[in-house]
Amino acid sequence: MSPSDGSFVTPGTSLSLDDDAVTGSGIGRHQNQWVALRSGTLSLGDELVDVISSVSTPMIPQEGEVIIGRVSRLHSKTAEIEILHIEGRENPNRTQDALHRTADIFVSEIVDRFMPSPGDGMRSRDIVRAKVIKSEPMVKASCKGDPALGVLHAICPVCGILLEVSDKTPDQNVTCGRCDYSGYRALSNGYGYGHIIPDGIDISPLNRGGERWTEEMDGRLGHDGARPYLSPMADYRRGENHKMPDSQIRRPTGRDGRPRREMHATTCTLCGTATKVPFEPTPGKPIRCRDCMDKIKSGEATKEELAKERELINKMKHEAEKAAGLKVFVGGLPHSATEEEIREVVEPHGSLKKVDIVTDREGSPKGFGFIVFDDPEQGRAAIKAMKDIKLGGRRLRFEEANSGGGGRGGRGNGKGRGDRRRRN
């Protein structure tokens, strides 16, 4: 369709945009064609073309807001909580943004005293109240600085009933009324009452903020790090000190205990500074450092900066295309055709990097293949010039292959079940 500002589009709607258009997250590229990725209205700005969602935007926790969450994983230095509720919102049932459904609480933000690992102050499945201290690029929260923050609900890791508040044993402020379990939690004043705290309740002294641990309790703390590979019950049964499985020791992890992602060095296309990204950069695609991502998101990027970036991206795209060559689908091949015969009829129009003849599982040619021209511009000119070329009495058909390797007419890339390529 010919786009116009304010047009309603749905996912998959084709959009006639310039190849060098700068698009937002609502528009993507498919088979050399711009398409809408979500339902909404089309916005044709001077710097950015995007689809504005027609539904309410997802919830994103903001700095200073208070969240209620469930501890889902314990890492060596962070507790990961699943965000269940944002307090004070008029629309608490709105869907949360996929990238902001969890929050990290660093061990130093759990309680105001030394703690070796997050598992010493909260356990899996505990319900906690925390304040958001950072919203982007990932949510970080804290349980310090307010007696209303901390663990609201905790179950016994042995028998599963709600733990009771107790001050009978120093540095152990929760106990089980059914079995002999006792332990420590960074308690909120709302523990056992929910997020609404009754008047006159103050159990924060049981957290013993700023005090040193007793000798007995210090021996129970997780000085060797958290144990995220164990359920709460298995954690209790094995005890505070046990040998970690070899499979966990060998797993490469970062400082927070999560699996380490490979980082790739690259250059920001907007400001030109060196940066790293957790994916293989694609030539001709915007790659931005964190500061520039924030600048784009807030709309602070100038028209001149975006124009300069667009010029750089087009240059990168042209250089990448020139290095890779132009891939062209060849249809109508005689089953007896060879590489030499194909080169003989094609190379007068442009030199070739490679010729692939697609075969079936038994090795018999399927009547089509692919060629790669050294020079993309020369290849495109050759496609127009070879409309009437014949080989073995059959007229050949040439089409520029898309990024997936197939012809523009929806043809596959020749790698279906039973397909083989006779590489030459």
Secondary structure as GFF3:
##gff-version 3
##sequence-region A 1 424
A	DSSP	beta_strand	8	9	.	.	.	ID=ss1
A	DSSP	beta_strand	14	15	.	.	.	ID=ss2
A	DSSP	beta_strand	27	30	.	.	.	ID=ss3
A	DSSP	beta_strand	33	36	.	.	.	ID=ss4
A	DSSP	beta_strand	40	44	.	.	.	ID=ss5
A	DSSP	beta_strand	49	53	.	.	.	ID=ss6
A	DSSP	beta_strand	66	74	.	.	.	ID=ss7
A	DSSP	beta_strand	78	86	.	.	.	ID=ss8
A	DSSP	three_ten_helix	98	100	.	.	.	ID=ss9
A	DSSP	beta_strand	102	106	.	.	.	ID=ss10
A	DSSP	three_ten_helix	107	109	.	.	.	ID=ss11
A	DSSP	three_ten_helix	118	120	.	.	.	ID=ss12
A	DSSP	beta_strand	127	134	.	.	.	ID=ss13
A	DSSP	beta_strand	139	142	.	.	.	ID=ss14
A	DSSP	beta_strand	150	153	.	.	.	ID=ss15
A	DSSP	beta_strand	164	169	.	.	.	ID=ss16
A	DSSP	beta_strand	172	175	.	.	.	ID=ss17
A	DSSP	beta_strand	182	183	.	.	.	ID=ss18
A	DSSP	three_ten_helix	204	207	.	.	.	ID=ss19
A	DSSP	alpha_helix	215	218	.	.	.	ID=ss20
A	DSSP	alpha_helix	232	238	.	.	.	ID=ss21
A	DSSP	alpha_helix	246	250	.	.	.	ID=ss22
A	DSSP	beta_strand	264	267	.	.	.	ID=ss23
A	DSSP	beta_strand	274	277	.	.	.	ID=ss24
A	DSSP	alpha_helix	290	298	.	.	.	ID=ss25
A	DSSP	alpha_helix	303	324	.	.	.	ID=ss26
A	DSSP	beta_strand	326	331	.	.	.	ID=ss27
A	DSSP	alpha_helix	339	346	.	.	.	ID=ss28
A	DSSP	three_ten_helix	347	349	.	.	.	ID=ss29
A	DSSP	beta_strand	352	359	.	.	.	ID=ss30
A	DSSP	beta_strand	365	373	.	.	.	ID=ss31
A	DSSP	alpha_helix	376	385	.	.	.	ID=ss32
A	DSSP	beta_strand	390	391	.	.	.	ID=ss33
A	DSSP	beta_strand	394	395	.	.	.	ID=ss34
A	DSSP	beta_strand	397	400	.	.	.	ID=ss35
A	DSSP	beta_strand	420	423	.	.	.	ID=ss36
###
